[in-house]
Every structure is written in C-alpha cells, then in structure tokens.
Amino acid sequence: MITREVLTGTYAPDPAQVEVAMTAIAAFEESNAPSAWAFLDKATVIADMRARVQNPFQVNQGGQPFCGPAAVLVTLLQKQPLRYVEICRSLFLVGGFQGSSQYIASSDQLRHASRGDLKMGQADWMVLATLRDAEDVIFPVEPNAPDIIRNLAGMTKSWEMKGWVREILGYTHVDYDHAYLMNDVTAMQDAAAALQAGGVAFALITAEGMLGNNPPLVAFPSHWIALLGNLSVQGDPVTFDIYTWSQQLRLTMDAGSFKKYFWATVTGTP
C-alpha cells in the first residue's frame, strides 16, 4: 500500500536569498534589451520567475516529458534562486547561459518553435526546453509535436541528470547508484547522506506505480523526482519526501512496493 500526503511550506527557500533574487528580477524587468525569443512575452516570463522564486514548487513540467530537468530546476530555485534568475535573464536576452564548464544554448529551431500552446508556463518552458534540447541530437524539442516524438525527445538518461547536476547546480562530486531490487536501501542511504551534506538527490521511479493508482503489470523506469528529505528506509514502511509535478509529497509505502518501483539515484555534493 502506498499513501501520498501533500505537503505545503515544508521546504521553503531561504528568505534572504529570495530577497536578493527578487531584486535581480526587478532589474531585469527594467531592461529594454531585446529578447532572443520572438514569441515569448517578457511580462509573462517575469511573473513566472517571481512566482517560482517565492515558491520553487510552482515549477511544473505540465504536458511535456521534462521530469528530469524540472526536478533539477526546482532544486536550483531552492538552493540558488539568484542563479536561477541569472540563467533566465541570460536565456531570454541572448538565448543561452554559462554552465559550470560549458555554454548551454537554445537552438534557433527551438526558439522559433516556442509559440502557441507550450503546455506549461513560459519561464519553465524557456529553461526546461533549452536543457532538454541541448541534450537531444535526433529529436529536437517542439511543443506541438506528436506525443511519441515529444516523449522520445524528453527521455532523461542518468548521464544527463549527472551533467545537469554539475553544469546547472554546480556540484563537483556527482554519483549514480543503481537501486533496483538489490541496492535500493544503500542508494537511498547515499541520497540521505548527500542531502545532509548540503547536496542534492534525485530518484528514478515507476511513476505509474509509486505516484498513481494504476500500476503496470511490469514495472519500468519512467519518471525522475527530486528527493527533498525525511528519508527513512530502514524497515517497513519506507517514507520519504519528494517533488513531482509542482507538488511536495510525503510518500509512505511497504518495502515491497519500494523495491519494485525504485530504480536509481543521482546525487551531488559540494
């Protein structure tokens, strides 16, 4: 059995950092520099940015398969809201931003395609689609493409999560733990240790089983979540707090369900 408790205000960002980020947004708002995105509205992007700095959990992948980058973006907002503002401002004005070791740019094709029903907020789209698009070679990210194309383009691999933890979040020690069946407790313990050390942790799960009420006959990895805290995996039941789809949830489940639906972790520490 799995229970899902919605949390509110449990993992709020640091108020002092929020104030600095809001000041940076105000300065960006006053700028008259032209945008690199012809079809995005600056006032809408600014409003989205303010809302997410005040409440990081408003980040929402919406109808796009951007779970991996969305989890990374929420964590960035929690820990480094000014860095989030700087990334958004640079993306909006010049179409790219500097990561820890490489420049990350949106393609001309992506910026031209960013119109109509994006299936998510404009600020979220601008950042998440850029991250996703920068990793895709065969399938470019297009908001109105058929579902099968969008889902292929949006598939997040473990090495991409590790890369974003380094480039976006700036962590130097990044690890991947395979968790399915045999290494699940160890992987979650490593995730707890990373969080306690001031780092970050993400998990790959079967969303249909762990988050939904229609579990598949055969479990498969389908969704990245951000692990927030309260990780308790010794014994039965198992409990941990997560971010997914603009919600903070406290998951409590039997050990069997945990083993069945928990696949891997990616962690980053200073």
C-alpha positions in Angstrom: 0.0 0.0 0.0 1.2 3.5 -0.9 0.0 6.7 0.7 0.7 10.2 -0.7 0.5 13.2 1.6 0.6 16.6 0.0 3.0 19.0 1.9 2.9 22.8 1.9 5.6 25.1 3.1 7.9 22.4 4.4 10.9 23.1 2.2 10.8 26.9 1.8 13.8 28.7 0.3 16.0 31.0 2.4 14.2 34.4 2.7 17.4 36.4 2.4 18.3 34.6 -0.8 14.8 35.2 -2.1 15.1 38.9 -1.5 18.3 39.1 -3.4 16.8 37.2 -6.3 13.7 39.4 -6.4 15.9 42.5 -6.6 17.6 40.9 -9.6 14.3 40.2 -11.2 13.3 43.9 -10.8 16.5 45.0 -12.5 15.8 42.6 -15.4 12.3 43.9 -15.7 13.5 47.4 -16.2 15.9 46.4 -19.0 14.9 47.4 -22.5 17.2 44.9 -24.2 15.6 42.8 -27.0 14.7 39.2 -26.5 16.1 36.2 -28.3 12.7 34.6 -28.1 10.4 36.3 -30.6 7.2 34.6 -29.3 7.7 34.7 -25.5 6.2 37.6 -23.6 8.6 39.3 -21.2 5.9 40.3 -18.7 4.7 36.7 -18.5 8.2 35.4 -18.1 8.9 37.9 -15.3 5.7 37.0 -13.5 6.6 33.3 -13.8 10.1 34.0 -12.4 8.7 35.9 -9.4 6.2 33.2 -8.6 8.9 30.4 -8.7 11.5 32.3 -6.7 8.8 32.8 -4.0 7.7 29.2 -4.3 10.0 26.8 -6.2 7.4 24.1 -6.3 5.4 26.0 -8.8 7.8 24.7 -11.4 5.6 22.3 -13.5 6.5 20.2 -16.5 2.8 20.3 -17.4 2.1 18.3 -20.5 5.7 18.0 -21.5 8.0 15.0 -20.7 10.5 17.2 -18.8 10.6 15.5 -15.4 14.4 15.3 -15.2 15.2 19.0 -15.9 12.1 20.1 -13.8 13.5 18.3 -10.8 16.8 20.0 -11.3 15.2 23.4 -11.7 13.2 23.1 -8.5 16.4 22.2 -6.6 18.2 25.2 -8.2 15.4 27.5 -7.0 15.5 26.1 -3.5 19.2 26.4 -3.1 20.4 29.2 -5.5 17.4 31.5 -6.5 19.8 34.2 -7.8 21.5 31.7 -10.1 18.0 30.8 -11.4 17.3 34.5 -12.2 20.7 34.9 -13.9 20.0 31.8 -16.1 16.5 33.0 -17.1 17.8 36.6 -17.8 20.6 35.3 -20.0 18.4 32.8 -21.8 15.8 35.4 -22.5 18.2 38.1 -23.8 20.8 36.1 -25.7 19.4 32.6 -25.9 21.9 30.8 -23.7 23.8 30.8 -20.4 27.1 29.7 -19.0 27.2 26.5 -17.1 29.9 25.4 -14.7 32.2 24.3 -17.6 30.3 24.9 -20.8 28.0 27.3 -22.5 24.4 26.0 -22.8 22.5 27.5 -25.7 18.9 27.2 -27.1 18.8 26.3 -30.8 17.3 28.7 -33.4 14.8 25.9 -34.2 13.7 25.7 -30.5 13.3 29.5 -30.2 11.3 29.7 -33.4 9.1 26.7 -32.3 8.3 28.3 -28.9 4.9 29.6 -29.7 1.3 28.6 -29.2 0.3 26.1 -26.5 3.6 25.3 -24.7 1.7 23.1 -22.3 3.5 24.8 -19.4 4.5 28.3 -18.1 6.7 30.4 -20.4 9.6 30.7 -17.9 9.5 27.0 -17.2 9.4 26.2 -20.9 12.3 28.5 -21.7 14.6 26.8 -19.2 13.4 23.2 -19.4 13.1 23.0 -23.1 16.6 24.5 -23.5 18.1 21.9 -21.2 16.3 19.1 -23.0 17.0 20.5 -26.4 20.7 20.8 -25.7 20.9 17.1 -25.0 18.9 15.9 -28.0 20.6 15.2 -31.3 17.9 13.2 -33.2 14.7 14.5 -31.8 14.5 18.3 -31.3 12.1 19.6 -28.7 8.9 21.0 -30.2 5.9 21.8 -28.1 3.3 20.8 -30.6 4.9 17.7 -31.9 3.1 14.3 -31.7 3.2 12.7 -28.3 5.5 9.9 -29.4 8.1 12.5 -30.7 7.8 14.6 -27.6 8.2 11.6 -25.3 11.3 10.4 -27.2 12.8 13.8 -27.1 12.1 14.2 -23.4 13.5 10.9 -22.2 16.1 11.8 -19.5 19.1 9.5 -19.1 21.1 9.1 -15.9 24.2 10.7 -17.5 22.1 13.8 -18.5 21.0 14.1 -14.9 24.6 13.9 -13.7 25.6 16.5 -16.3 22.8 19.0 -15.2 23.8 18.5 -11.5 27.3 19.6 -12.5 26.5 22.3 -15.0 23.4 23.8 -13.6 23.7 23.2 -9.9 27.5 23.4 -9.7 28.2 20.3 -7.7 31.6 18.7 -8.2 31.0 15.3 -6.7 28.2 13.6 -8.7 27.3 9.9 -8.3 24.8 7.5 -9.8 23.5 4.5 -7.8 21.6 1.7 -9.5 18.9 0.7 -7.0 16.5 -1.8 -8.4 15.8 -4.8 -6.2 19.3 -5.4 -4.6 20.8 -1.9 -3.9 17.7 0.1 -3.0 18.4 0.8 0.7 22.0 1.6 0.0 21.1 4.0 -2.8 18.6 5.8 -0.6 21.1 6.0 2.3 23.6 7.6 0.0 20.9 10.0 -1.1 20.2 10.9 2.6 23.9 11.4 3.2 24.1 13.7 0.2 21.2 15.9 1.4 22.7 16.0 4.9 26.0 17.2 3.4 24.2 20.1 1.8 23.9 18.4 -1.6 21.1 17.2 -3.8 19.5 13.9 -4.7 17.2 12.7 -7.4 15.5 9.3 -7.9 14.3 7.4 -11.0 11.0 5.6 -10.3 8.0 3.9 -11.9 5.6 6.8 -11.6 2.6 4.7 -12.6 3.1 2.5 -9.5 4.6 4.9 -6.9 2.6 8.0 -7.7 -0.5 6.7 -9.5 -3.3 4.2 -8.8 -2.9 2.1 -12.0 0.4 0.2 -11.5 1.7 -1.5 -14.6 1.8 -5.3 -14.9 5.6 -5.0 -15.4 7.4 -2.1 -13.6 9.6 0.1 -15.7 11.6 3.3 -15.0 9.5 6.3 -16.2 10.0 9.4 -14.0 12.6 11.5 -12.2 11.8 13.1 -8.9 13.7 15.3 -6.5 14.3 13.8 -3.1 13.7 16.6 -0.5 14.3 14.9 2.9 12.7 12.8 5.6 14.3 9.7 4.1 13.5 6.6 6.2 14.2 3.3 4.5 15.2 1.0 7.4 12.4 -1.4 7.9 8.8 -1.3 6.8 7.2 1.0 5.8 9.5 3.2 3.8 9.0 7.0 3.9 10.5 10.0 2.0 9.5 13.4 0.8 9.7 14.3 -2.9 9.0 17.0 -5.5 7.0 16.0 -8.6 4.6 17.8 -10.9 4.5 21.1 -8.9 3.8 19.2 -5.6 5.6 18.3 -2.4 4.6 14.8 -1.4 5.4 12.6 1.5 5.3 9.0 0.3 4.9 6.1 2.6 4.9 2.6 1.2 5.6 -1.0 2.0 9.1 -2.3 1.4 7.9 -4.5 -1.5 6.5 -1.5 -3.4 9.6 0.5 -2.7 11.8 -2.2 -4.2 9.5 -2.7 -7.2 9.2 0.9 -8.2 12.6 2.4 -7.2 15.3 2.2 -9.9 18.2 4.6 -9.4 19.5 7.8 -7.7 21.8 10.6 -8.8 23.4 12.7 -6.1 25.5 15.8 -6.0 27.6 17.1 -3.1 30.0 20.1 -2.8 
